[in-house]
Amino acid sequence: MKTFKTRQSIREYLSAQAGITIGFVPTMGALHNGHLSLIARSKAENVITVCSIFVNPTQFNDPKDLEKYPRPIEADTAKLEAAGCDVLFAPEVNEMYDDNEQWHLDIGPLEHLLEGEFRPGHYQGVTQVVYKLLDIVKPTSLYMGQKDYQQFLVVSRMVELLSLPVNMVMCPIEREADGLAMSSRNVHLSDVERKRALVLSKTLNYIKDHFDINREAELEEQAMELLAAEEGIEPEYFRIVDGKTLYPATPASTSVVALTAARVGKTRLIDNMLIY
């Protein structure tokens, strides 16, 4: 695996690979099997697979959250090598951002719903860094996980608005054997908190099993009650929405997804499940 730290060096390398397909997996590191499943999908569909590891400061609302975000770069590099990744791009912050850099992209209501409501400004930071990375790597396809469902929709909207020539690929959530969605933040959970966190996936499964489009508000209320009943869990939201707009699902919705966020102790976790 080739590793690059600067925009110029990776651009030069990739531009020399003209005429081949490039799959790209952007990450913030602390890699787990969810990330590695994206690498595997990219490898199956492209000649070269590029992974970036960059903890992007502009998408963090809380400086403490940024500070404590795990950064096990040596372990991550070993995992990528074992997974057969071809290229790692691991820049420093000053390589990606100039001083006082400004960015704003009008992505519409998607920015302010759900995660946007609880993390204002978050998706401006996401679109800012993904745009930069796409401009550097110029991939054929971009691979992102379903666990950050809203993020996938936001980036897809950006690609559409800016007419970027990249194919968007959403890959399924990878879960632990007990149902917990894999997340880099899971390392912050104590053993007790990890068991309590299972209420997120259990609640999502309950809602999927009992889904009725005409009982949407009632089901959302039930879900919030189930989450709140678990000790040490502070639910932020549970919504059943149209999979394309994130507005409340209707009988006309061709896809429906349930999304939730909750604090487990001091750790904020998100999860979702496709209803259909």
Secondary structure, DSSP 8 states (H G I E B T S, - for coil): -EEE-SHHHHHHHHHTSTTS-EEEEEE-S---HHHHHHHHHHHHH-SEEEEEE---GGG-S-HHHHHHS---HHHHHHHHHHHT--EEE---HHHH--TT-------GGGGTSTHHHHSTTHHHHHHHHHHHHHHHH--SEEEEEGGGHHHHHHHHHHHHHTT---EEEEE---B-TTS-B--GGGGG--HHHHHHHHHHHHHHHHHHHT--GGGHHHHHHHHHHHHHHSTTEEEEEEEEEETTT-SB--TT-S-EEEEEEEEETTEEEEEEEE--
